[in-house]
């Protein structure tokens, strides 16, 4: 019994690591601390395949959106594995893709500068600690950068699901992370009069006037920018709509889209959504910069990703007016 | 009796023992690694939940520091010191065990002419007195004292002291048994004149009887080998030389004996906690050290009810004596002072932390704090138990976790329960109510076969 008790005594830890979010993160942290994740090494055949299937374009940028990396349990639907991310980064590199950040794209658009050819932007929503934990060493190895859309109140709150400001400052200092805005605190579904809960950023609360809504949204976005500037030292230039909802569909007032777009335009140069995944073309300089479209990355291998990028490039009309 | 029961019956010997030890070390390192990984979770919650987080961090550091300091403990080896020793056994209604206790004391490996055994019958109403006479027989250097009525343990111990001649007095509870080498071992630290009292190591005699006694065996081990060892190492500041197996220097207790025998608290005679009270008085002027090699076994409660009563009694004497400890301990070794003041403060916060973690989360939603708290407590309980498994190579190790569970569920709340019921000074396990009367010579019978 005494000997048997040794393995049995591990069961509560297994349960904690598998069944609680905190435990899962702790487990991830331990894994990353012991064995840093690495990009897979591609064989010569893999490299040839990557070069042969590399999408070829210039003037546009493929924008990818990720949420979680390495999450378990309920979150797996919104999360890919570190191995999948590693494979994707390895293939992007082998295919000669150029990774850019939201800030670089905003600058290029504003200054009418050309984007690098075969440009890809990796974006992550929410500022999740676990995603950054896994992605950061992989980005470092791939010499790539990512754009993280941070919910600023979550970054300052207790709990460990979201990266703290202290961690975010470290990530920003590494040069691998461009930290942008994902609202201060409007990333949730709210109860509305008569109907299913709707995204808080894109709907009226029960009894809320459009004026009160405008004020609420403007305050939230302005606060997020102020907070990011205060904590990270750089004012955000880009925004991602929570749930990708910008007031077109999941809303309860027809005026919201206009009001929201105006509020976003006062604070940001670029704003991203991820509607209608059937056809997502590349982002080009002639697009509506407050409704830029992103490719929602699923449980894909590196090859899957390259093929998806080829499709996006094929679905993009020629824009000769772009530099 | 020399061979520990649990080692004999539940131990891992030879290669198995070694392998298990290695496994335990790896396991413990892995747990500590995960504890390290959580550090910023605790630090982050400092700003939101200061009491909870500060308590968690301090307790963690406190526990780990105790274990680390205890690793450096070594007992005093036999330096050939052989003072005269009086073994004093107070007995009240102990007809079952008294003969065994006396036998273990008469058989100690110590020069015969230097040791005497004095048994004091504290007005037992059963067959204790005849059993004492039977067990002692006409052995030389054996004294049997019958007080004629019940005075309480302190009266019996004090009378034993007055009847004794030894330079060193070994007090043994009537339900404890000394190992043959215990007296020789317990005498060695007294070769340092600064040492006023020495506490030996106690194991549980009935350790394999039930889960409750197994749990107490693991608890006893760390209470002695970790807590007392740490205190001992820090300039001899053991705060309680347990009644089951302690020795005092005659010169150290003579000046405090009377005050101790008739100690009153809140207007009532202080009955239990005689051991802690005596240690506390000696500690003001002398060092009190732990001697691991002086081994004894003691019978522990076998029902939950009796166990909880015993713990409450200990808690009350701890509360009473801590008032005094608080006043003078800052003058002691700084390390010992930090540990001791922390050990006084923590039990007052602990019940709130438990309630905060369990009820708070149930009432206000998010369970994550609760899981973190539970797994953290479990990790500490596991480390605590693994320590026993490692040192003793014993299959009883996991019962340490039962102890921690009972501690969190019941004992944590006894601090305040003890305060509220402080004036109830009944013994709890023995139906003795005593009034601290001075010993009446008219009722006294002293049988000293040697003199007869």
Interface residues (C-beta under 8 A of the other chain):
Chain A: X1 X2 X3 X5 X6 X9 X12 X13 X16 X20 X21 X22 X23 X26 X29 X30 X33 X158 X159 X160 X164
Chain B: X10 X12 X20 X23 X24 X27 X33 X34 X37 X38 X40 X41 X44 X45 X47 X48 X49 X368 X371 X372 X375 X378 X379 X382 X389 X394 X395 X396 X397 X398 X401
